[in-house]
C-alpha cells in the first residue's frame, strides 16, 4: 500500500505545474465522449424513424419478393388487382477481365 501512495505523491509532484493542462485534457475527453454519444444517438434516431416510417416514405404497404425468378403475368395481374405495383430487380454482379488485361487504367 505504501508504494501506491508513493506513486500518487510522485504523480502529484509531477503535475504541479501541469494541473491546468491535465484539467483541459479531462474536459476535452468529456466533450469528445459527449459528442460521439450524441452523434450515435442522432444516427440511431434517424435510423429508427426511417425503419418505422418506411412504408409512408416509400409509398408502399406490402412488399413481395422472389429470389428464384421474376413474377409471372398471372402473379402480376393478381397483385395489380390490389393497387399500383412497381418492380425492382436486385442483382449480384462481379466483373472479371481476360488474363493479362486490367479493368481500370494504372
N, C-alpha and C positions, 0 to 999 in steps of 0.2 A: 504494500500500500504506500510505503514511503517513496517508492520510485514514481508512482503516479503523481503525487503532489510535487515531486521534484520536476517532473515533466511539465506540469501545469505552471509552476513558478518560472521555469525557463521560457515557456511559451509566452507568458505574460510579460516577462522582461524583454523578450524579442519583439513583441508587438507594441512596446511603449510608445514609439513614435508613429506607428502604423495603425493605430486603433481606428482612426477615421477611414483609412483605406480599407480596413477589414470590414467596417460597418457598410461602406459603399459596396463592397463585394457581396455582402449578405443582402442588401437592398436590391442589387442588380439580379441576384439569383431569385429572389422572391418575385420581382417584377417579371422576369423571364418565365418563371414557372406559371405565374398567373396568366400571362399572355398565351402560353402554349395550351393551358387548360381551357382558356376562353375560346381559342380558335377551334379546338377539338369539340367543345360544346356547341358552338355555332354550326360546325360541319355536321355534327350528329343531328341537330335540329333540322337543318335543311334536308338531309337525307331522309329523316323520318317524315317530314312534310311531303316530300316527293313520293315516298312509298305509300303514305296514307291517301294522297290525292291523285295517284297515277291515273285512275280511270277518268277523273274530271280533266286532268291536264292533257291526256292523250285523246280524250273524246270517245273512249271505248268502255263498254260494260263487260264484255266477255272476250276471252282470248282462247282460240282453239289452235292447236299445233299438231303437226305430224312430222316425225323425224325421217320417215322412210320414203315418203312420196308427196307430190302435190295433191291437193284436193281434186276430186273428180267433178265433172259438170253437175252430176246429181247432188253431190255434197254442197257445192257452191250454191245451187238453186235452193236447197233447203235452208242454208244459212241466210241467203238473201231474203227469204220469207220473214225473217225476224228483224230485218233492218239493213242499213248500209254496211257493206263489208269492204275490207281492204286486205290486200295480200302483201306479205313480207317474205322475202326469201333470204335466209341466212346461209352463208357459205363458209367453208373452212378450206382455204386455198393455200398452196405452197408453191413458190416459184423456184424453178430449177434452171440451170443453164447447161449447155452442152460442155463436155470436158474440154478444158483449155480456154474457155470463154468466161467473161465476167458479166454479172448483171448490171454493174454500175461502173462508171469511169473511175480510174485511180486518182 
